[in-house]
Amino acid sequence: MKTNHKRTQNELSNKTNAERRLLYAGLPIITLQKLSAESGYSEDALRSKIARGDFIEEVHFSKAPDGRIHFYVEEYLKWVG
């Protein structure tokens, strides 16, 4: 999967610093722990959003065979708005 690293200035100016770091990283998925560190949401808050159904499995996140939760960066950014 090839990621387009070019973003327009307007696209980036509408993003928070954490969102910009996620976009610049160019990673399609990140762990719950990394998202917590970058987004400002605690790990517990992210898990609560999963339990409440705010984040949908295989849309916003997936679980690895070892149980770790990985978020799809683009879908998370869409959710943030």
C-alpha positions as CSV (number, residue, x, y, z in Angstrom):
1,M,0.0,0.0,0.0
2,K,1.5,3.3,-1.1
3,T,0.6,6.4,1.0
4,N,0.5,9.9,-0.5
5,H,2.7,12.0,1.7
6,K,1.8,15.3,-0.1
7,R,-0.8,17.3,1.7
8,T,-2.0,20.8,0.8
9,Q,-1.3,23.6,3.2
10,N,-5.1,24.2,3.6
11,E,-5.6,20.5,4.5
12,L,-3.0,20.7,7.2
13,S,-4.0,24.1,8.6
14,N,-7.4,22.7,9.5
15,K,-5.8,19.9,11.7
16,T,-4.6,20.0,15.2
17,N,-0.9,19.4,15.9
18,A,-1.6,15.8,16.9
19,E,-3.6,15.2,13.7
20,R,-0.7,16.7,11.7
21,R,1.8,14.3,13.3
22,L,-0.4,11.3,12.5
23,L,-0.7,12.4,8.9
24,Y,3.0,13.1,8.5
25,A,3.8,9.7,10.0
26,G,2.1,8.2,7.0
27,L,1.1,5.1,9.0
28,P,-2.2,3.5,8.0
29,I,-2.7,2.0,11.5
30,I,-1.4,2.8,15.0
31,T,-1.8,1.1,18.4
32,L,-4.3,2.3,20.9
33,Q,-1.3,3.4,23.1
34,K,0.2,5.5,20.3
35,L,-3.2,7.1,19.5
36,S,-3.6,7.9,23.2
37,A,-0.2,9.6,23.3
38,E,-0.9,11.6,20.1
39,S,-4.6,12.5,20.6
40,G,-4.8,13.4,24.2
41,Y,-7.5,10.8,24.9
42,S,-6.5,8.4,27.7
43,E,-6.3,4.7,26.9
44,D,-9.3,4.2,29.2
45,A,-11.3,6.9,27.3
46,L,-10.5,5.2,23.9
47,R,-11.6,1.8,25.4
48,S,-14.8,3.4,26.7
49,K,-15.5,4.8,23.2
50,I,-15.0,1.3,21.8
51,A,-17.4,-0.2,24.5
52,R,-20.0,2.5,23.8
53,G,-19.9,1.8,20.1
54,D,-18.4,5.2,19.1
55,F,-15.6,3.3,17.4
56,I,-16.6,0.4,15.3
57,E,-14.4,-2.7,14.9
58,E,-13.1,-3.1,11.3
59,V,-14.1,0.5,10.6
60,H,-12.2,2.5,13.1
61,F,-10.0,-0.2,14.7
62,S,-9.1,-3.8,14.6
63,K,-7.8,-6.4,17.1
64,A,-4.6,-8.2,16.4
65,P,-4.4,-12.0,17.1
66,D,-2.6,-11.1,20.4
67,G,-5.5,-8.8,21.4
68,R,-3.8,-5.5,20.9
69,I,-6.1,-2.8,19.5
70,H,-4.9,-0.9,16.3
71,F,-6.7,2.2,15.0
72,Y,-7.0,3.1,11.3
73,V,-5.6,6.7,11.3
74,E,-7.7,8.0,8.4
75,E,-11.0,6.7,9.9
76,Y,-10.1,8.1,13.3
77,L,-9.4,11.5,11.7
78,K,-12.8,11.3,9.9
79,W,-14.4,10.6,13.3
80,V,-12.7,13.6,14.9
81,G,-14.2,15.7,12.1
